[in-house]
């Protein structure tokens, strides 16, 4: 069993559901968790309030929303639910609406679901695998696809080649690459509202790109929340985040790069090339 399917069960998967709007979609995804006693109604309300407060930053890829809130006493155990909508609904995301898939996470802490997020991000980043998930006609087919695909090794970032003037794995990033005249701190922050959901999708894809470049041994990637990011910015070279979260960060003294599709290695590749002047 993979880390993803370990957090799912047929009872927490609903296919071709109908939702009136984004609140209803999150409510239904939360209800799947409630029915199997993974969380209470209070947690579902928190997931909705999270979007009301911070905007649709949970829509991390075209057609996909990752609903979640901070760990609390309303969470009884770490689990995920899977809600596929027959008719997609808008969440207010200019680039990624409308949403046809809502995955909800109830987490007891910030660590136990990390491996599952990596596997899920890898599956959703692959067009063929995403298509298979959209066409699956049973809960067991969803689980079988996730079980099979999350065990596969990740592919190279969407056909991108290692940049000719990128540092080798032996050298690491060159201080002159950023054109700032100062040595890089070799740390990148991926930021979301709570630091345990969407930022992990972004962190996983970023780490794949860095690995492809040969920079993974030299750059630390940390997923964090908006409040912590303001204190940690001085330790980092740049921040990757959503457009909604970027507006709340303000001027932190380092570049803040907006990423629309958190599962797109090519988009993150472009952001890194710009930030490190490659």
C-alpha positions, 0 to 999 in steps of 0.5 A: 500500500502506498502512502496516498492510498493508506490515507484513502478508503473507498468510503472517502471517495465520491465520483461524479458528485454535484456541487452548487458552488465551492463551499458546497464542494468543500463541505462534501469533501469534508463530509466524507471525512466526517462520516468515517470519523476522521474529523468533526464538522468544525474542521470542515467549517475551518477548511471553508473559512480558510478559503474565505480568509486567504482566497482560493490559494488551495487551487494549486493546479488546473481543475484541482483544489487541495482543501485543508486547515490547520491541525486541531482537536477537530481532527481525530486522525490523519486522512484524505477524501477524494471528491470528483465533480460531474460539473466543475465549479469556480473557486475564484482562481483566474488561472486554474478554475473551474475545479473538478477534483477536490482532495481534502486533508485532515492532519493531526500534525504537520509531518505524518502526511508528507510522503503522501503529498509527494506521491499525490503531487507526482500523480497529478503532475502527470497528464496521463495519470490525471486523465486516468483518474478523471475517467475512472468509474469506481472507487477501487479504480481510483485506489488502484491508479494511485497505488500503482503510480505513486510507486513509480519513480518521478520522471524528468521535469517535463522534458526540460534539460539541465541548463548549460550554465547551471552549476554541476552537482559538485559545485552547487549554485554559483554566487554570481548566478543571481547577479546580486554581488552576494553569495546565495543563502541556498534556501528557498521557501515555499509558502501557503496559508498553513504551511502543511498543505499546498506548500508541500505540493510546491516543495515537492515539484521544486525539489524534483527540478533541483534534483534534475539540475544537480542542485538538490544537495546544495539548496534547502527547500522549506515549506512554511506558512505566511507568518513564519515566512516573514521571519524566515525570509532573511535566511532564504534566496527567494520565495515561491507561492501563489498569487493570493498568498504573495499579496499578504507577504508584502516586501520581505527583501527577497524575490517572491515568485508567483507559481500558478500550477504547483505541479508544473515543473516547467513553470518552476524551472522558468522561475528558478532560471529567472531568479538565479539569472540562468 
